[in-house]
Amino acid sequence: DRDVTGVQTCALPIWMPADEAQQIVARLAVEQRELPTSAHETTQTLRSALLRKDVIVLAIQYFCWSFGVYGFVLWLPTIVREGASLNMGRAGLMSAAPYLVAIAMELITAHLSDRAQRRRRYVWPPLLISGIAMLGSFLLEPNGFLGAYICLLIAGGGMYAPYGPFFAIMPDRIPQNRVGEVMALVNSAGALGSFAGVYAVGSLRTITGSERPGYLLMSLF
């Protein structure tokens, strides 16, 4: 491109038309003004943004959530392998089914959350149900495969359903100039939760000689 003086300029590519981007920014500003003042106070410093009470709660929640997700990822193939005498193809399909439920629930939950413009009510109930279902899977596994597997289907759907509403909380509540840093903090807490899950499972297995205590701990998280 060339400007009016004939000097060549470099135009950065954009993935959204400017007018649409401005409409989204304006809409976000309106939605943030509609929140209670205590939920969205303007901040000028990174420290005050990261030390907000709601940010700390989100980081702790995502730590525990990621801790539990690791338990689900480990426990699912264990249930399928030990609970049913299947060939490799059928075992693969049965291992994939909870993730198909998770995809459907994630899309449905995100749609309902956007439609209602509410976030929290679409985050903690699915996670609570998922934790109860994981616990049920561990308790039912010695008595039969079917009950434990059905619980895992429920756990998978509940565990992945809240991702959309959860990560929408931050741009809804946090001043736009600090959203990136806050999301980085929350994601880091989640990564730390995954590492803690790996470490806890390995340690408990070494101490007890069984994988079940580690799985039980993750369901509680």
NORZIGI-V677034 format. One record per backbone hydrogen bond with DSSP energy under -1.0 kcal/mol. NH is the residue of the N-H (numbers start at 1). CO is the residue of the C=O. E is the energy in kcal/mol with one decimal. If there is no record, write none. Layout:
BEGIN
nh->NH co->CO e->E
nh->NH co->CO e->E
END
This chain:
BEGIN
nh->3 co->7 e->-2.0
nh->6 co->3 e->-2.0
nh->9 co->1 e->-2.6
nh->21 co->17 e->-2.2
nh->22 co->18 e->-2.3
nh->23 co->19 e->-1.7
nh->24 co->20 e->-2.1
nh->25 co->21 e->-2.4
nh->26 co->22 e->-2.5
nh->27 co->23 e->-2.3
nh->28 co->24 e->-2.6
nh->29 co->25 e->-2.1
nh->30 co->26 e->-2.0
nh->31 co->27 e->-2.5
nh->32 co->28 e->-2.4
nh->33 co->29 e->-1.9
nh->34 co->30 e->-1.3
nh->39 co->36 e->-1.1
nh->49 co->45 e->-1.4
nh->50 co->46 e->-2.5
nh->51 co->47 e->-1.7
nh->56 co->52 e->-2.2
nh->57 co->53 e->-2.3
nh->58 co->54 e->-2.2
nh->59 co->55 e->-2.3
nh->60 co->56 e->-2.4
nh->61 co->57 e->-2.6
nh->62 co->58 e->-2.5
nh->63 co->59 e->-1.9
nh->64 co->60 e->-2.2
nh->65 co->61 e->-2.7
nh->66 co->62 e->-2.5
nh->67 co->63 e->-2.0
nh->68 co->64 e->-2.1
nh->69 co->65 e->-2.3
nh->70 co->66 e->-1.8
nh->71 co->67 e->-1.0
nh->72 co->68 e->-2.0
nh->73 co->69 e->-2.6
nh->74 co->70 e->-1.9
nh->75 co->71 e->-2.6
nh->76 co->72 e->-2.2
nh->79 co->75 e->-2.5
nh->80 co->76 e->-2.3
nh->81 co->77 e->-2.6
nh->82 co->78 e->-2.5
nh->83 co->79 e->-2.5
nh->86 co->84 e->-1.3
nh->91 co->87 e->-2.5
nh->92 co->88 e->-2.2
nh->93 co->89 e->-2.0
nh->94 co->90 e->-2.5
nh->95 co->91 e->-1.9
nh->96 co->92 e->-1.5
nh->97 co->93 e->-1.6
nh->100 co->96 e->-1.6
nh->101 co->97 e->-2.2
nh->102 co->98 e->-2.0
nh->103 co->99 e->-2.3
nh->104 co->100 e->-2.1
nh->105 co->101 e->-2.6
nh->106 co->102 e->-2.5
nh->107 co->103 e->-2.1
nh->108 co->104 e->-2.4
nh->109 co->105 e->-2.8
nh->110 co->106 e->-2.1
nh->111 co->107 e->-2.1
nh->112 co->108 e->-2.6
nh->113 co->109 e->-2.6
nh->114 co->110 e->-2.4
nh->115 co->111 e->-2.4
nh->116 co->112 e->-2.3
nh->117 co->113 e->-1.6
nh->118 co->113 e->-1.3
nh->122 co->119 e->-1.8
nh->123 co->120 e->-2.0
nh->124 co->120 e->-1.6
nh->127 co->123 e->-1.5
nh->128 co->124 e->-2.5
nh->129 co->125 e->-2.6
nh->130 co->126 e->-2.4
nh->131 co->127 e->-2.4
nh->132 co->128 e->-2.2
nh->133 co->129 e->-2.5
nh->134 co->130 e->-2.6
nh->135 co->131 e->-2.2
nh->136 co->132 e->-2.5
nh->137 co->133 e->-2.1
nh->138 co->134 e->-2.0
nh->139 co->135 e->-2.1
nh->140 co->136 e->-2.4
nh->141 co->137 e->-1.6
nh->143 co->140 e->-1.5
nh->149 co->145 e->-2.5
nh->150 co->146 e->-2.5
nh->151 co->147 e->-2.0
nh->152 co->148 e->-1.4
nh->153 co->149 e->-1.9
nh->154 co->150 e->-2.0
nh->155 co->151 e->-2.7
nh->156 co->152 e->-2.7
nh->157 co->153 e->-2.0
nh->158 co->154 e->-2.6
nh->159 co->155 e->-2.3
nh->160 co->156 e->-1.7
nh->161 co->157 e->-1.5
nh->163 co->160 e->-1.3
nh->166 co->162 e->-2.8
nh->167 co->163 e->-2.2
nh->168 co->164 e->-1.1
nh->172 co->168 e->-1.4
nh->173 co->169 e->-1.9
nh->174 co->170 e->-3.2
nh->178 co->175 e->-2.5
nh->182 co->178 e->-2.1
nh->183 co->179 e->-2.7
nh->184 co->180 e->-1.9
nh->185 co->181 e->-2.1
nh->186 co->182 e->-2.4
nh->187 co->183 e->-2.6
nh->188 co->184 e->-2.1
nh->189 co->185 e->-2.0
nh->190 co->186 e->-1.8
nh->191 co->187 e->-2.3
nh->192 co->188 e->-2.3
nh->193 co->189 e->-2.0
nh->194 co->190 e->-2.1
nh->195 co->191 e->-2.1
nh->196 co->192 e->-2.7
nh->197 co->193 e->-2.1
nh->198 co->194 e->-2.0
nh->199 co->195 e->-2.6
nh->200 co->196 e->-2.9
nh->201 co->197 e->-2.4
nh->202 co->198 e->-2.1
nh->203 co->199 e->-2.4
nh->204 co->200 e->-2.8
nh->205 co->201 e->-2.2
nh->206 co->202 e->-1.9
nh->207 co->203 e->-2.3
nh->208 co->204 e->-2.9
nh->209 co->205 e->-2.1
nh->215 co->211 e->-1.9
nh->216 co->212 e->-2.7
nh->217 co->213 e->-2.2
nh->218 co->214 e->-1.9
nh->219 co->215 e->-1.9
nh->220 co->216 e->-1.8
nh->221 co->217 e->-1.9
END
